[in-house]
Amino acid sequence: VTFAVTNYNPPAGKDVISINPKTGEIHLTGPLDFEDTNIFDFRIEAKDQGTPSLSGHSKVILEVL
């Protein structure tokens, strides 16, 4: 199974949020500032390597306090 982040809202989330494609662990790659953005909304896609390939999605909401 491989993991990927899709549909960042706001798009700036792409600069501070990443995912390990093998384990699905979500990591911050930059500082978060509550005054700039207090909620990040994105989707995680998990996809297998079968034939045909199957995938699943999950919505993640990250609230900066």
Distance bins in CASP14 RR format, pairs under 12 A and 6 or more apart:
PFRMAT RR
TARGET T0000
AUTHOR 0000-0000-0000
RMODE 2
METHOD distances of the structure
MODEL  1
1 20 0 0 0 0 0 1 0 0 0 0 0
1 21 0 0 0 0 1 0 0 0 0 0 0
1 22 0 0 0 0 1 0 0 0 0 0 0
1 23 0 0 0 0 1 0 0 0 0 0 0
1 24 0 0 0 0 1 0 0 0 0 0 0
1 44 0 0 0 0 0 1 0 0 0 0 0
1 45 0 0 0 0 0 1 0 0 0 0 0
1 46 1 0 1 0 0 0 0 0 0 0 0
1 47 1 0 0 1 0 0 0 0 0 0 0
1 48 1 0 1 0 0 0 0 0 0 0 0
1 49 1 0 0 1 0 0 0 0 0 0 0
1 50 0 0 0 0 1 0 0 0 0 0 0
1 53 0 0 0 0 0 1 0 0 0 0 0
1 54 0 0 0 0 1 0 0 0 0 0 0
1 55 0 0 0 0 1 0 0 0 0 0 0
1 56 0 0 0 0 1 0 0 0 0 0 0
2 19 0 0 0 0 1 0 0 0 0 0 0
2 20 0 0 0 0 1 0 0 0 0 0 0
2 21 1 0 1 0 0 0 0 0 0 0 0
2 22 1 0 0 1 0 0 0 0 0 0 0
2 23 0 0 0 0 0 1 0 0 0 0 0
2 24 0 0 0 0 1 0 0 0 0 0 0
2 44 0 0 0 0 0 1 0 0 0 0 0
2 45 0 0 0 0 1 0 0 0 0 0 0
2 46 1 0 0 1 0 0 0 0 0 0 0
2 47 1 0 1 0 0 0 0 0 0 0 0
2 48 0 0 0 0 1 0 0 0 0 0 0
2 49 1 0 0 1 0 0 0 0 0 0 0
2 50 0 0 0 0 0 1 0 0 0 0 0
2 53 0 0 0 0 1 0 0 0 0 0 0
2 54 0 0 0 0 0 1 0 0 0 0 0
2 55 0 0 0 0 1 0 0 0 0 0 0
2 56 0 0 0 0 0 1 0 0 0 0 0
3 18 0 0 0 0 0 1 0 0 0 0 0
3 19 1 0 1 0 0 0 0 0 0 0 0
3 20 1 0 0 1 0 0 0 0 0 0 0
3 21 1 0 1 0 0 0 0 0 0 0 0
3 22 1 0 0 1 0 0 0 0 0 0 0
3 23 1 0 0 1 0 0 0 0 0 0 0
3 24 1 1 0 0 0 0 0 0 0 0 0
3 25 0 0 0 0 1 0 0 0 0 0 0
3 26 0 0 0 0 1 0 0 0 0 0 0
3 27 0 0 0 0 0 1 0 0 0 0 0
3 42 0 0 0 0 0 1 0 0 0 0 0
3 43 0 0 0 0 0 1 0 0 0 0 0
3 44 1 0 0 1 0 0 0 0 0 0 0
3 45 1 0 0 1 0 0 0 0 0 0 0
3 46 1 0 1 0 0 0 0 0 0 0 0
3 47 1 0 0 1 0 0 0 0 0 0 0
3 48 0 0 0 0 0 1 0 0 0 0 0
3 55 0 0 0 0 0 1 0 0 0 0 0
3 56 0 0 0 0 0 1 0 0 0 0 0
3 57 0 0 0 0 0 1 0 0 0 0 0
3 58 0 0 0 0 1 0 0 0 0 0 0
3 60 0 0 0 0 0 1 0 0 0 0 0
4 14 0 0 0 0 0 1 0 0 0 0 0
4 17 0 0 0 0 0 1 0 0 0 0 0
4 18 0 0 0 0 0 1 0 0 0 0 0
4 19 1 0 0 1 0 0 0 0 0 0 0
4 20 0 0 0 0 0 1 0 0 0 0 0
4 21 1 0 0 1 0 0 0 0 0 0 0
4 22 0 0 0 0 0 1 0 0 0 0 0
4 24 0 0 0 0 1 0 0 0 0 0 0
4 26 0 0 0 0 0 1 0 0 0 0 0
4 42 0 0 0 0 0 1 0 0 0 0 0
4 43 0 0 0 0 1 0 0 0 0 0 0
4 44 1 0 0 1 0 0 0 0 0 0 0
4 45 1 0 1 0 0 0 0 0 0 0 0
4 46 0 0 0 0 1 0 0 0 0 0 0
4 47 1 0 0 1 0 0 0 0 0 0 0
4 55 0 0 0 0 1 0 0 0 0 0 0
4 56 0 0 0 0 0 1 0 0 0 0 0
4 57 0 0 0 0 0 1 0 0 0 0 0
4 58 0 0 0 0 0 1 0 0 0 0 0
5 11 0 0 0 0 0 1 0 0 0 0 0
5 13 0 0 0 0 1 0 0 0 0 0 0
5 14 1 0 0 1 0 0 0 0 0 0 0
5 15 0 0 0 0 0 1 0 0 0 0 0
5 16 0 0 0 0 0 1 0 0 0 0 0
5 17 1 0 0 1 0 0 0 0 0 0 0
5 18 1 0 0 1 0 0 0 0 0 0 0
5 19 1 0 1 0 0 0 0 0 0 0 0
5 20 0 0 0 0 0 1 0 0 0 0 0
5 21 0 0 0 0 1 0 0 0 0 0 0
5 24 0 0 0 0 1 0 0 0 0 0 0
5 25 0 0 0 0 0 1 0 0 0 0 0
5 26 1 0 0 1 0 0 0 0 0 0 0
5 27 0 0 0 0 0 1 0 0 0 0 0
5 29 0 0 0 0 0 1 0 0 0 0 0
5 40 0 0 0 0 0 1 0 0 0 0 0
5 41 0 0 0 0 0 1 0 0 0 0 0
5 42 1 0 1 0 0 0 0 0 0 0 0
5 43 1 0 0 1 0 0 0 0 0 0 0
5 44 1 0 0 1 0 0 0 0 0 0 0
5 45 1 0 0 1 0 0 0 0 0 0 0
5 46 0 0 0 0 0 1 0 0 0 0 0
5 57 0 0 0 0 0 1 0 0 0 0 0
5 58 0 0 0 0 0 1 0 0 0 0 0
5 59 0 0 0 0 0 1 0 0 0 0 0
5 60 0 0 0 0 1 0 0 0 0 0 0
5 62 0 0 0 0 0 1 0 0 0 0 0
6 13 0 0 0 0 0 1 0 0 0 0 0
6 14 0 0 0 0 0 1 0 0 0 0 0
6 17 0 0 0 0 0 1 0 0 0 0 0
6 19 0 0 0 0 0 1 0 0 0 0 0
6 41 0 0 0 0 0 1 0 0 0 0 0
6 42 1 0 0 1 0 0 0 0 0 0 0
6 43 1 0 1 0 0 0 0 0 0 0 0
6 44 1 0 0 1 0 0 0 0 0 0 0
6 45 1 0 1 0 0 0 0 0 0 0 0
6 46 0 0 0 0 0 1 0 0 0 0 0
6 47 0 0 0 0 0 1 0 0 0 0 0
6 55 0 0 0 0 0 1 0 0 0 0 0
6 56 0 0 0 0 0 1 0 0 0 0 0
6 57 1 0 0 1 0 0 0 0 0 0 0
6 58 0 0 0 0 0 1 0 0 0 0 0
6 59 0 0 0 0 0 1 0 0 0 0 0
6 60 0 0 0 0 0 1 0 0 0 0 0
7 13 0 0 0 0 0 1 0 0 0 0 0
7 14 0 0 0 0 0 1 0 0 0 0 0
7 17 0 0 0 0 0 1 0 0 0 0 0
7 40 0 0 0 0 0 1 0 0 0 0 0
7 41 1 0 0 1 0 0 0 0 0 0 0
7 42 1 0 1 0 0 0 0 0 0 0 0
7 43 1 0 1 0 0 0 0 0 0 0 0
7 44 0 0 0 0 1 0 0 0 0 0 0
7 45 0 0 0 0 1 0 0 0 0 0 0
7 57 0 0 0 0 1 0 0 0 0 0 0
7 58 0 0 0 0 0 1 0 0 0 0 0
7 59 0 0 0 0 1 0 0 0 0 0 0
7 60 0 0 0 0 0 1 0 0 0 0 0
8 14 1 0 1 0 0 0 0 0 0 0 0
8 15 0 0 0 0 1 0 0 0 0 0 0
8 16 0 0 0 0 1 0 0 0 0 0 0
8 17 1 0 0 1 0 0 0 0 0 0 0
8 18 0 0 0 0 0 1 0 0 0 0 0
8 19 0 0 0 0 0 1 0 0 0 0 0
8 37 0 0 0 0 0 1 0 0 0 0 0
8 39 0 0 0 0 0 1 0 0 0 0 0
8 40 1 0 0 1 0 0 0 0 0 0 0
8 41 1 0 0 1 0 0 0 0 0 0 0
8 42 1 0 1 0 0 0 0 0 0 0 0
8 43 0 0 0 0 1 0 0 0 0 0 0
8 44 0 0 0 0 0 1 0 0 0 0 0
8 59 0 0 0 0 0 1 0 0 0 0 0
8 60 0 0 0 0 0 1 0 0 0 0 0
8 62 0 0 0 0 0 1 0 0 0 0 0
9 17 0 0 0 0 0 1 0 0 0 0 0
9 37 0 0 0 0 1 0 0 0 0 0 0
9 39 0 0 0 0 1 0 0 0 0 0 0
9 40 1 0 0 1 0 0 0 0 0 0 0
9 41 1 0 1 0 0 0 0 0 0 0 0
9 42 1 0 0 1 0 0 0 0 0 0 0
9 43 0 0 0 0 1 0 0 0 0 0 0
9 59 0 0 0 0 0 1 0 0 0 0 0
9 60 0 0 0 0 0 1 0 0 0 0 0
9 61 0 0 0 0 1 0 0 0 0 0 0
9 62 0 0 0 0 0 1 0 0 0 0 0
10 16 0 0 0 0 0 1 0 0 0 0 0
10 17 0 0 0 0 0 1 0 0 0 0 0
10 36 0 0 0 0 1 0 0 0 0 0 0
10 37 1 0 0 1 0 0 0 0 0 0 0
10 38 0 0 0 0 0 1 0 0 0 0 0
10 39 0 0 0 0 1 0 0 0 0 0 0
10 40 1 0 0 1 0 0 0 0 0 0 0
10 41 0 0 0 0 1 0 0 0 0 0 0
10 42 0 0 0 0 1 0 0 0 0 0 0
10 62 0 0 0 0 0 1 0 0 0 0 0
11 17 0 0 0 0 0 1 0 0 0 0 0
11 37 0 0 0 0 0 1 0 0 0 0 0
11 40 0 0 0 0 0 1 0 0 0 0 0
11 41 0 0 0 0 0 1 0 0 0 0 0
11 42 0 0 0 0 0 1 0 0 0 0 0
12 29 0 0 0 0 0 1 0 0 0 0 0
12 30 0 0 0 0 0 1 0 0 0 0 0
12 32 0 0 0 0 0 1 0 0 0 0 0
12 33 0 0 0 0 0 1 0 0 0 0 0
12 36 1 0 0 1 0 0 0 0 0 0 0
12 37 1 0 0 1 0 0 0 0 0 0 0
12 39 0 0 0 0 0 1 0 0 0 0 0
12 40 0 0 0 0 1 0 0 0 0 0 0
12 41 0 0 0 0 0 1 0 0 0 0 0
12 42 0 0 0 0 0 1 0 0 0 0 0
13 19 0 0 0 0 0 1 0 0 0 0 0
13 26 0 0 0 0 0 1 0 0 0 0 0
13 28 0 0 0 0 1 0 0 0 0 0 0
13 29 0 0 0 0 1 0 0 0 0 0 0
13 30 0 0 0 0 1 0 0 0 0 0 0
13 32 0 0 0 0 1 0 0 0 0 0 0
13 33 0 0 0 0 0 1 0 0 0 0 0
13 36 0 0 0 0 0 1 0 0 0 0 0
13 37 1 0 0 1 0 0 0 0 0 0 0
13 39 0 0 0 0 0 1 0 0 0 0 0
13 40 1 0 1 0 0 0 0 0 0 0 0
13 41 0 0 0 0 1 0 0 0 0 0 0
13 42 1 0 0 1 0 0 0 0 0 0 0
13 60 0 0 0 0 0 1 0 0 0 0 0
13 62 0 0 0 0 1 0 0 0 0 0 0
13 64 0 0 0 0 0 1 0 0 0 0 0
14 29 0 0 0 0 1 0 0 0 0 0 0
14 30 0 0 0 0 0 1 0 0 0 0 0
14 40 0 0 0 0 1 0 0 0 0 0 0
14 42 0 0 0 0 1 0 0 0 0 0 0
15 28 0 0 0 0 0 1 0 0 0 0 0
15 29 1 0 0 1 0 0 0 0 0 0 0
15 30 1 0 0 1 0 0 0 0 0 0 0
15 31 0 0 0 0 0 1 0 0 0 0 0
15 32 0 0 0 0 0 1 0 0 0 0 0
15 33 0 0 0 0 0 1 0 0 0 0 0
15 36 0 0 0 0 0 1 0 0 0 0 0
15 37 0 0 0 0 0 1 0 0 0 0 0
15 40 0 0 0 0 0 1 0 0 0 0 0
16 26 0 0 0 0 0 1 0 0 0 0 0
16 27 0 0 0 0 1 0 0 0 0 0 0
16 28 1 0 1 0 0 0 0 0 0 0 0
16 29 1 0 1 0 0 0 0 0 0 0 0
16 30 1 0 1 0 0 0 0 0 0 0 0
16 31 1 0 0 1 0 0 0 0 0 0 0
16 32 1 0 0 1 0 0 0 0 0 0 0
16 33 0 0 0 0 1 0 0 0 0 0 0
16 36 0 0 0 0 0 1 0 0 0 0 0
16 37 0 0 0 0 1 0 0 0 0 0 0
16 40 1 0 0 1 0 0 0 0 0 0 0
16 42 0 0 0 0 0 1 0 0 0 0 0
16 62 0 0 0 0 1 0 0 0 0 0 0
16 64 0 0 0 0 0 1 0 0 0 0 0
17 25 0 0 0 0 0 1 0 0 0 0 0
17 26 1 0 0 1 0 0 0 0 0 0 0
17 27 1 0 0 1 0 0 0 0 0 0 0
17 28 1 0 0 1 0 0 0 0 0 0 0
17 29 1 0 0 1 0 0 0 0 0 0 0
17 30 0 0 0 0 1 0 0 0 0 0 0
17 31 0 0 0 0 0 1 0 0 0 0 0
17 32 0 0 0 0 1 0 0 0 0 0 0
17 37 0 0 0 0 0 1 0 0 0 0 0
17 40 1 0 0 1 0 0 0 0 0 0 0
17 41 0 0 0 0 0 1 0 0 0 0 0
17 42 1 0 0 1 0 0 0 0 0 0 0
17 43 0 0 0 0 0 1 0 0 0 0 0
17 44 0 0 0 0 0 1 0 0 0 0 0
17 60 0 0 0 0 1 0 0 0 0 0 0
17 61 0 0 0 0 0 1 0 0 0 0 0
17 62 1 0 0 1 0 0 0 0 0 0 0
17 64 0 0 0 0 0 1 0 0 0 0 0
18 24 0 0 0 0 0 1 0 0 0 0 0
18 25 0 0 0 0 1 0 0 0 0 0 0
18 26 1 0 0 1 0 0 0 0 0 0 0
18 27 1 0 1 0 0 0 0 0 0 0 0
18 28 1 0 0 1 0 0 0 0 0 0 0
18 29 1 0 1 0 0 0 0 0 0 0 0
18 30 0 0 0 0 1 0 0 0 0 0 0
18 42 0 0 0 0 0 1 0 0 0 0 0
18 44 0 0 0 0 0 1 0 0 0 0 0
19 25 1 0 0 1 0 0 0 0 0 0 0
19 26 1 0 1 0 0 0 0 0 0 0 0
19 27 1 0 0 1 0 0 0 0 0 0 0
19 28 0 0 0 0 0 1 0 0 0 0 0
19 29 0 0 0 0 0 1 0 0 0 0 0
19 42 0 0 0 0 1 0 0 0 0 0 0
19 43 0 0 0 0 0 1 0 0 0 0 0
19 44 1 0 0 1 0 0 0 0 0 0 0
19 45 0 0 0 0 1 0 0 0 0 0 0
19 46 0 0 0 0 0 1 0 0 0 0 0
19 58 0 0 0 0 0 1 0 0 0 0 0
19 60 0 0 0 0 1 0 0 0 0 0 0
20 26 0 0 0 0 1 0 0 0 0 0 0
20 27 1 0 0 1 0 0 0 0 0 0 0
20 29 0 0 0 0 0 1 0 0 0 0 0
20 44 0 0 0 0 0 1 0 0 0 0 0
21 27 0 0 0 0 0 1 0 0 0 0 0
21 44 0 0 0 0 0 1 0 0 0 0 0
21 45 0 0 0 0 0 1 0 0 0 0 0
21 46 0 0 0 0 0 1 0 0 0 0 0
21 47 0 0 0 0 1 0 0 0 0 0 0
22 46 0 0 0 0 0 1 0 0 0 0 0
22 49 0 0 0 0 0 1 0 0 0 0 0
23 44 0 0 0 0 0 1 0 0 0 0 0
23 46 0 0 0 0 0 1 0 0 0 0 0
24 44 1 0 0 1 0 0 0 0 0 0 0
24 45 0 0 0 0 0 1 0 0 0 0 0
24 46 1 0 0 1 0 0 0 0 0 0 0
24 47 0 0 0 0 0 1 0 0 0 0 0
24 58 0 0 0 0 0 1 0 0 0 0 0
24 60 0 0 0 0 0 1 0 0 0 0 0
25 44 0 0 0 0 0 1 0 0 0 0 0
26 40 0 0 0 0 0 1 0 0 0 0 0
26 42 0 0 0 0 1 0 0 0 0 0 0
26 43 0 0 0 0 0 1 0 0 0 0 0
26 44 1 0 0 1 0 0 0 0 0 0 0
26 58 0 0 0 0 0 1 0 0 0 0 0
26 60 1 0 0 1 0 0 0 0 0 0 0
26 61 0 0 0 0 0 1 0 0 0 0 0
26 62 0 0 0 0 1 0 0 0 0 0 0
27 62 0 0 0 0 0 1 0 0 0 0 0
28 40 0 0 0 0 1 0 0 0 0 0 0
28 62 0 0 0 0 1 0 0 0 0 0 0
28 64 0 0 0 0 0 1 0 0 0 0 0
30 36 0 0 0 0 0 1 0 0 0 0 0
30 40 0 0 0 0 0 1 0 0 0 0 0
31 37 0 0 0 0 0 1 0 0 0 0 0
31 64 0 0 0 0 0 1 0 0 0 0 0
32 38 0 0 0 0 1 0 0 0 0 0 0
32 39 0 0 0 0 0 1 0 0 0 0 0
32 40 0 0 0 0 1 0 0 0 0 0 0
32 62 0 0 0 0 1 0 0 0 0 0 0
32 63 0 0 0 0 0 1 0 0 0 0 0
32 64 1 0 1 0 0 0 0 0 0 0 0
32 65 0 0 0 0 1 0 0 0 0 0 0
33 40 0 0 0 0 0 1 0 0 0 0 0
33 64 1 0 0 1 0 0 0 0 0 0 0
34 40 0 0 0 0 0 1 0 0 0 0 0
34 62 0 0 0 0 0 1 0 0 0 0 0
34 63 0 0 0 0 1 0 0 0 0 0 0
34 64 1 0 1 0 0 0 0 0 0 0 0
34 65 1 0 0 1 0 0 0 0 0 0 0
35 64 0 0 0 0 1 0 0 0 0 0 0
36 64 0 0 0 0 1 0 0 0 0 0 0
37 62 0 0 0 0 1 0 0 0 0 0 0
37 63 0 0 0 0 0 1 0 0 0 0 0
37 64 1 0 0 1 0 0 0 0 0 0 0
38 61 0 0 0 0 0 1 0 0 0 0 0
38 62 0 0 0 0 1 0 0 0 0 0 0
38 63 1 0 0 1 0 0 0 0 0 0 0
38 64 1 0 1 0 0 0 0 0 0 0 0
38 65 1 0 0 1 0 0 0 0 0 0 0
39 60 0 0 0 0 0 1 0 0 0 0 0
39 61 1 0 0 1 0 0 0 0 0 0 0
39 62 1 0 0 1 0 0 0 0 0 0 0
39 63 1 0 1 0 0 0 0 0 0 0 0
39 64 1 0 0 1 0 0 0 0 0 0 0
39 65 0 0 0 0 0 1 0 0 0 0 0
40 59 0 0 0 0 0 1 0 0 0 0 0
40 60 0 0 0 0 1 0 0 0 0 0 0
40 61 1 0 0 1 0 0 0 0 0 0 0
40 62 1 0 1 0 0 0 0 0 0 0 0
40 63 0 0 0 0 1 0 0 0 0 0 0
40 64 1 0 0 1 0 0 0 0 0 0 0
41 58 0 0 0 0 0 1 0 0 0 0 0
41 59 1 0 0 1 0 0 0 0 0 0 0
41 60 1 0 0 1 0 0 0 0 0 0 0
41 61 1 0 1 0 0 0 0 0 0 0 0
41 62 1 0 0 1 0 0 0 0 0 0 0
41 63 0 0 0 0 1 0 0 0 0 0 0
41 64 0 0 0 0 0 1 0 0 0 0 0
42 57 0 0 0 0 0 1 0 0 0 0 0
42 58 0 0 0 0 1 0 0 0 0 0 0
42 59 1 0 0 1 0 0 0 0 0 0 0
42 60 1 0 1 0 0 0 0 0 0 0 0
42 61 0 0 0 0 1 0 0 0 0 0 0
42 62 1 0 0 1 0 0 0 0 0 0 0
43 55 0 0 0 0 0 1 0 0 0 0 0
43 56 0 0 0 0 1 0 0 0 0 0 0
43 57 1 0 1 0 0 0 0 0 0 0 0
43 58 1 0 0 1 0 0 0 0 0 0 0
43 59 1 0 1 0 0 0 0 0 0 0 0
43 60 1 0 0 1 0 0 0 0 0 0 0
43 61 0 0 0 0 0 1 0 0 0 0 0
44 55 0 0 0 0 0 1 0 0 0 0 0
44 56 0 0 0 0 1 0 0 0 0 0 0
44 57 1 0 0 1 0 0 0 0 0 0 0
44 58 1 0 1 0 0 0 0 0 0 0 0
44 59 0 0 0 0 1 0 0 0 0 0 0
44 60 1 0 1 0 0 0 0 0 0 0 0
44 61 0 0 0 0 0 1 0 0 0 0 0
44 62 0 0 0 0 0 1 0 0 0 0 0
45 53 0 0 0 0 0 1 0 0 0 0 0
45 54 0 0 0 0 0 1 0 0 0 0 0
45 55 1 0 1 0 0 0 0 0 0 0 0
45 56 1 0 0 1 0 0 0 0 0 0 0
45 57 1 0 1 0 0 0 0 0 0 0 0
45 58 0 0 0 0 1 0 0 0 0 0 0
45 59 0 0 0 0 0 1 0 0 0 0 0
45 60 0 0 0 0 0 1 0 0 0 0 0
46 53 0 0 0 0 0 1 0 0 0 0 0
46 54 0 0 0 0 1 0 0 0 0 0 0
46 55 1 0 0 1 0 0 0 0 0 0 0
46 56 1 0 1 0 0 0 0 0 0 0 0
46 57 1 0 0 1 0 0 0 0 0 0 0
46 58 1 0 0 1 0 0 0 0 0 0 0
47 53 1 0 1 0 0 0 0 0 0 0 0
47 54 1 0 0 1 0 0 0 0 0 0 0
47 55 1 0 1 0 0 0 0 0 0 0 0
47 56 1 0 0 1 0 0 0 0 0 0 0
47 57 0 0 0 0 1 0 0 0 0 0 0
48 54 1 0 1 0 0 0 0 0 0 0 0
48 55 1 0 0 1 0 0 0 0 0 0 0
48 56 0 0 0 0 1 0 0 0 0 0 0
49 55 0 0 0 0 0 1 0 0 0 0 0
END
